[in-house]
Amino acid sequence: MKRLVEGSFELPALCTLNDLATAIRGRVNDEIFAQVVARFGAERVDGLLAVGVGGKSAFNRLKHTARRPSWTNFRLQLEHLEWGEGPATSWTAILDAVRLGPADDATAITATQLSGVVERLIAAGQWQAGDPHIVIVSDAGYDVTCLAWVLRDLPVEMVGRVRSDHVMRLPKPPRVHGVNGRPPKHGPKFRFTKPETWPEPAITTVTDTTNYGKAETQAWDRVHPRLTHRSSWLDHDGELPLVEGTLMRLKVEHLSKDRDTPPVWLWSSKTGATPDDVDRFWQAFLRRFDLEHTFRFAKQTLGWTTPKLRTPEAADRWTWILIVAHPQLRLARTLAEDLRRPWEKPTTSDRLTPARVRRGFRNIRAHLACPTRVPKPRGAGAGRPPGAKNKHRAPRYDVGKTVKRPETLKAIGKPGRSW
């Protein structure tokens, strides 16, 4: 209606309001179609637009009319949304792998790795100017504040879990006229274990979930830790920065099998977050657990830890062989058949897990073209003479322990205050 009013001031003499509405409707449809393409991806849209035997494409399934609100219609819309966007699965895309040595700083290595991955994604055109920032999710073992500070020049938003006994600081209060002395750098303490120290949340959202009941999220803006010259900030020169972000408290009704669950505390490097941002952050954090299934799949199915490799370099090469093989299974998801075990539940071809696709990959390989020539037949090699033993035993390396790093300025012989 707003566009009709704006366009009415430029109506030509022979143009009717009907023609103007038709033109505006066409532009609106173009915008909607562009949003659908951006959301689904060009490959999936091409599949939806493919015309079948009946002369219609699957894209017509997206044209649903509004119906009376009811539980039945709500479930139908959920199934329709799942068909359009695809359900959540245990599939992940492995982008990089880096070995941590006993003397390496985990935060520094992680920051370098993430920076390289983001730069390669930008160079490959996976992220362009104007796109939403890349959300990087981490668990409590990472220093999310330090990572957010190191990666502040990149289009990323850090979201990490923090310990439930943590203490952070609220924004400093405004300067009061007539009060002398140095203004405070930090505000009051925010103790996770003491609700009386919590101010009113800036954002509160409630979401109905399938597996966890109602998920309630409270968010506070511009909450930051009080940094000291310890751990990841030990080598920082000059005054320590003020890294503000959004603190979130996620509480669900129950876990699987009606188990009680304590609240989860998350911290995001983004300030001024909206309710949609808060929901997007905690939902992205829940998807972090998909990576644990990938580790299990790599170890139990692909044999990541099965071979007894002799050198770290050989272990790195074997790891990258698995990383290269994993996308082949992703591409074969729609081609593999479900060779399920007797105790496994049947599933459709578009919901196969990585292990089931790997199980059915043997039947796909026979129909694939071979890029190399046919191997030439040859006899068996000479090998070791009968009765001879291998006298060159494989070397055994000491696994070693993590090198204890200095934690304070005094430990590295640096003068100065630790705050």
N, C-alpha and C positions, 0 to 999 in steps of 0.2 A: 504494500500500500504506500509505503514511503517513496518507493521508486516511481509509482504512478503519479504521486503528487509532484515530485521533482520533475518528471518528464512532461507533465501537463503544461509547463511554462514554455516548452519548446515544440508544441504540437504544430506541425505544418497544416496548411489549409485543407488538404485533401486526406489527412490522416485521422482515423477514428480512434477512440479509446480502446476498441477491440484490437486493432492492429498494434497499438502501443503495448497492450498487455501481452500479446503474442510474442512480440520482440523481447520484452523483459523476461517472459517465461523461458524463452530460449537461452538467454544469458544466464539465468539462474540454474537451468538444467546443465549448462556447460560447467558452471562452478561446482555443482554437486558431483558431476561425473569426474571432474579433476580431483576432487577430494576422495572419491572412491578409488581412483587409480593410485593416488598417493598412499592410501591406507592399505589396499590389498596388494599392490605391486603389479607391474606391467604383465608379468608372466601369468599370474592368476586371472587378471582381467581378460587376457587373450583367451584363456580357457573358458571363461564365462561367456564371451562373445561368440564362441564357435557355434555355428548353426548346425543343428542335428538333422536327423532324417525327417522329423516332422516339420521342418522349416522354422523352428524356434530355437533360441539360444537359452542357456541356463541363466543368463542375466535377467530374464523375466522373473526369476524367483526372488529377486531383490525388490520387486515392486509390490510391496504388501500395503494394503489399505489399513487405516486405523480402525480398531475394533473396540467394543465395550470392555473396560478393564475387568479382568477376571483372572483367577489363578490358572485356568486352562490356557487362556490366551497368553499369559505371561510365560508359561512353559514353552508354548509354541514359538514365541519370540526368542527365547533363549536358544532353542534348537536352531532357529533361523540364523541367529547371530553366530552360533558355533559353526554352522555350515558356511557362512560368509567369510568369517575371519579365521576360522580354524581353531580347534580346542588347544588347551595347554597340554604339552607333551613333555617327555623327558629328554627330548633331543636338544642338544646344544651345539654350538659352533666353536671349535677350539681355534683360537687365534695365535697363541704364543705359549712357549714354555721356557723357563729359565731355571737353571740349577743354582741352588743356594749352597755356598761353601760354609765350612765351620766358622770362618772368620768374617763372613759377609754381614753387612747391615741389611736386615730384611726390608726396612723402610726405604733405604736408598735404592736397593735393587728393584723393589716394586715400583718406585716412582720412575726410575729409568725405563723399566719395561712398559709401564702404562703410557708414558710419554711417546715411546716409539710406536706402540700399537695405534694410538690416536693419530699420530702424524701419518702413518701408513694408511689408515682409513680415510683421512682427508685427501691424501694424494691419489687414492683409488676412486675418489668421487663418492664414497659411501656417506660422507657428511659434507654439506655445502652451507655457505652463508645463508642465514635465515632459518635453518633447520633447528629443532629443539636440541638443547645440549645433551651430550652423551652421559647417561647415568651409569656410574661405576659403583657397584655394591661390594661391600667387604664385611667380614665378620669382625668380632671383637679382638682378634689377634693382630690387627693392623692399626697403626697410628693414623686414623682417618683425618685428624686435624693437620698433621704434618703433610700428608699426601695432598690435602686440599690446598695447602699453602704452596707446595712445590709445583703443583699443576694449575695454579691460578691463571696462567696465561693461555690455557687451552680451553676449548669449549666443552668442559666436562662439569658434572655435578657429582660430588662424592656423597655417598650414603653408606654409613657404617653403623654397626651395632656397638654400643658402649656398655660397660659393665653396670650392673644394677646398683652397685654401691658407690658409683662415681659422684663427684662433686664438681659442679660447674658454676659459672658466674652469670648473673643477669646483666643487662646493659647498665652503664653507670648513670646515676641520676643527673638531672640537669643542674647546671651551675647556679647556685643561689647567690644573689647579689649581696655584697657586703661580707662574704666569707673569705678570709685570707688563707694563704697556704696553697700547696700543690693540689690541683684537682684530682680526684680519684680516677684510677684507670679502669677499675672493675666495679661492678655493682654488687648487690647482696649475693650471698651464697645460695645456690640451688642444690640442695641435697636430695638425691633420688630416694633415699630411704625415709625422709621426713616430709610428709605432705604439707606440713604447716609452713615450710619454706617455699612452697610453690605459689606463684601468683596465678591470677585467672588466666587460663589458656587463651591465646589469640585465636586459635582455630580448634574446633571440635567437630569431628565427623563420625558418623555411624553407618556401617556398611553391612548388609546381610550377605554372609558367605555360605557356601554349600557344606563345607567340612568343619567349620569352626563356629558356627552360629553368628551372632552379631559381633562385629569387630569395631571397637570404639577407639578412636585416635584423638589424643590431645597434643597440641603443638604450641611451642613458645618460640617467638622470634628473637634473633640476635643474642642467643645464648652461646657462651664461649667458655673454653677452659682457661684456667690461670696457668700459663706456661712457665716453665723453669728451665734452666740450663742443665737438663738431664736427658738421658736416653737419646731420642732422635734430635733434640735441640742442643745437644752438647757442643757441637761445632758451629753453632750459629753465632756470627759476629754482630755486635751492636745490640740495640734494644730488641727484645722479643716482640713479635707482631701480635696484633689482636685479631684472631681468626674467629669471626662470628658466623653463626649459622642458625638453622632451625632444629630445635630439639623436639622429638616426637616420642610419645608414650603409647604403645599399642597394647591393647588388652582385648582378648577374645573370650567368648563364653566357655569354650571347652576345646580340647584337642580330640583326636580320634579316640574312640571307646570312652567318651565322656570323661576324659582325664582333665583335672584342673591344670591351669597353666599360669605361671607368673607373668607379669607384664614384660614386654620387650622395649628397651630404650634404643632409639635410633637418633643419629645426628646427621644432618645434611649441611653441606657447605653453602646452600642457597639461602639467602635472606629475602624476606618479603614474600614467602611462599603463599600460594593460594590453597583453598581446600582441595582442588583437583591435584595440585602438586603433592600435597601430603598423602593423598590416597595413592598416587602413582609411586611415591617413594616406598611406602611400606609394602605395596604389592610387588614392586621390583625386588625388594629384599626377600620376599617369600620365594621368588623364582631363583634366588641364589642357591637354594638347596638342590636344584636340578644338577648343579655341577658335581655334587657328591655322588649322584647316580652315574655320572660320566666317569668319575674316578673308579667306581666299583665295576662298571662295564669294561673299562680299559684293563683292569687287573684280572677279573675273573673270566672275561670272554675273549678279549684281544691278547691276553698274555703279556701285559706290560711288565710284570715282575717275575715272570716265569723263567726266562733264560738267565743263566749264570754268567753274566758279562764280566770281563776281566778288567776293563778300564772305564773310567768315567766318560771318556770320549765315545766309547762304544755304547754306553747307556744313553748318551744324548742322541746318537744316531738312531738307536732303536726307538726312542721316544718320538722323534720326528717322523719315523716310518709310520707309527701309529697315528700321528696327527694327520699325515697325508692320506692314510687309509680311511679315516673316519668320514671325510666328506663323500667318499665313494658310497658308503652305506647311506648317507643322507640322500644322495641322488637316486639310490635304488629303493627308496621307501615305497614308491608306487608300483614297482615292478616285482617285488618279492612276494612269495606266497607264504601263508601262515602255516608253518610246520610246528604246531604247538605240541607241547608235552601233554600226556593224559591228565595231569592235574591243573593245567592252565586253562583259563576261561577263553572261549572263542572271542575273536575281535574282528573288526572290519579291516580291509586292506589299508585304509588311510589312518589307522590307529595302531599300527605295529610298533613295538618297542625296538630299540637298537639291537637287543639280543635276538629278537625274532627275525629281524631283517638280516642279521649276520647268519642266522641259521638257514635262511632261504636263499642266501647269496650264491650258494653252490649251483643252484638250478639256473641262475641268471648268467653266470659266467660262461656257460656252454653256448649261449646265444650271442655273446658279445664278439665284436671283431677284434682280432689280435693285431696290434700295430707292429709286431716284430715278425721276422721270418720263422718258418717252421724249424725247430731245432734239428740238427743233424745227428743221426744215431752214432754212437761210439761205444766202445767197450768200457768195462770198469777200469778204474785207475789201478796202478801197481799197489799203492797203499803200503802199510807196514808189513814186513815179512811175518809169516805165521810164527807165533810164539814170542815175538818181540813185544816189549812193554814200552810205554811212553815214559821216557825218563825226564822230560821237560814238564814239570808240574806247573799248573797255572799259579801265578803269584796271588797271594791273599793280602788285600789291603786292609789296614785298620780303618774301621768306620770313623773313629775319632769322636770327639765331643765338640759341642759348640764352644767356641772361644769366648771366654768371659770378657766383655767389653767394659771399659770404664764408664761409670754412671754419673760422676760429679766432676766439677771443675778442679777440685783438689786432687782427684785421682790422675788427671792428665797434667798437673802442674800449672794450671792457669789461675792467675789471681782474679779476684772479682767476686761480686755477690751472685748467688744462684738465682736471683729474681730481678 
